[in-house]
Amino acid sequence: MERITASLMHLERELTAHAQGAKQVFLRNSDTPTNVTQVAYGTFTKADYCELHAHATMEECFFFLKGEGVYEVADQQIPLQHGVFVRIPAGVPHRLEATGDEPLEYVYFGIATN
């Protein structure tokens, strides 16, 4: 049966693909027949960051729940705090960094474009 529910209490914490911060994955591409690549809850502590990179065939969306940070998307510096949503189109360079004393917490998902 396909996974239709998940709880943070029961999900393992793992490193992000960038080896900074942690994530708990609600849904992986292998769990769904759709173009969703992943849906996860992520945390970065102060000074955690992911290097500037781009995904040629994946769009990403982030919704920030707590903490403070900066998202560099193309040439924009986007300040992050509770309630901010960021969409990163496929192929656009981006870099995430936590800057506050409290952990930066967010929910994010990726969607394959091809």
C-alpha positions in Angstrom: 0.0 0.0 0.0 1.2 3.5 -0.8 2.3 5.7 2.1 -0.4 8.2 2.8 0.6 9.5 6.3 3.8 10.1 8.2 4.7 11.5 11.6 7.9 13.3 12.6 7.9 11.2 15.7 8.5 8.1 13.6 10.8 9.4 10.9 14.6 8.9 11.1 16.8 12.0 11.0 19.4 12.0 8.2 21.9 14.4 6.7 20.7 16.4 3.8 22.2 15.7 0.4 24.6 18.6 1.0 25.9 17.0 4.3 24.7 20.1 6.3 21.7 20.2 8.5 19.2 17.3 9.0 16.0 16.2 7.4 13.2 13.8 8.1 11.6 12.6 4.8 7.8 12.3 4.7 7.7 11.1 1.1 10.3 9.9 -1.4 10.0 9.5 -5.1 9.9 5.8 -4.7 6.7 6.2 -2.5 4.6 7.8 -5.3 4.0 7.5 -9.0 4.1 11.3 -9.4 6.9 13.7 -10.2 7.4 14.6 -6.6 11.0 13.8 -5.8 10.8 14.3 -2.0 8.8 16.0 0.8 10.7 16.6 4.0 11.1 18.6 7.2 14.5 20.2 7.5 16.6 21.9 10.1 19.8 23.9 9.9 21.6 25.2 13.0 23.5 28.5 13.0 26.2 28.5 10.4 24.9 25.4 8.6 24.7 26.1 4.9 24.4 24.3 1.5 26.8 25.4 -1.2 25.6 27.2 -4.3 24.1 24.6 -6.7 21.3 24.1 -9.2 19.1 21.2 -10.2 18.7 21.0 -14.0 15.5 18.9 -13.9 14.0 19.7 -10.4 12.0 22.6 -9.0 12.1 23.0 -5.2 9.7 24.8 -2.8 10.5 25.7 0.8 8.2 27.0 3.6 10.0 28.3 6.7 8.5 27.6 10.1 11.1 28.9 12.6 14.4 30.6 12.9 16.3 33.0 10.6 18.4 32.6 7.5 19.2 33.8 4.1 18.4 32.1 0.8 20.5 33.2 -2.2 18.4 32.5 -5.3 20.2 33.6 -8.6 21.3 37.1 -7.6 18.6 37.7 -4.9 19.3 37.5 -1.1 16.0 36.5 0.5 15.7 36.9 4.3 14.1 33.9 5.9 11.8 33.8 8.9 8.5 32.2 10.0 6.0 32.2 7.2 8.3 32.8 4.2 7.8 30.7 1.1 10.5 30.3 -1.5 10.2 28.7 -5.0 13.3 27.8 -6.9 12.8 27.0 -10.5 14.8 24.2 -12.2 18.3 25.3 -13.3 18.5 28.4 -11.0 21.5 28.5 -8.7 20.7 28.7 -5.0 22.3 28.6 -1.6 20.7 28.3 1.9 22.3 29.5 5.2 21.0 29.6 8.8 21.9 32.8 10.5 19.9 33.0 13.7 20.6 31.5 17.2 17.6 29.2 16.9 17.5 26.4 14.4 16.1 27.2 11.0 13.1 24.8 10.4 11.3 24.3 7.2 9.2 22.0 5.1 10.3 21.5 1.5 9.5 19.5 -1.6 11.0 18.8 -5.0 9.2 18.2 -8.3 10.9 16.7 -11.3 10.4 18.8 -14.4 11.3 16.1 -17.0 
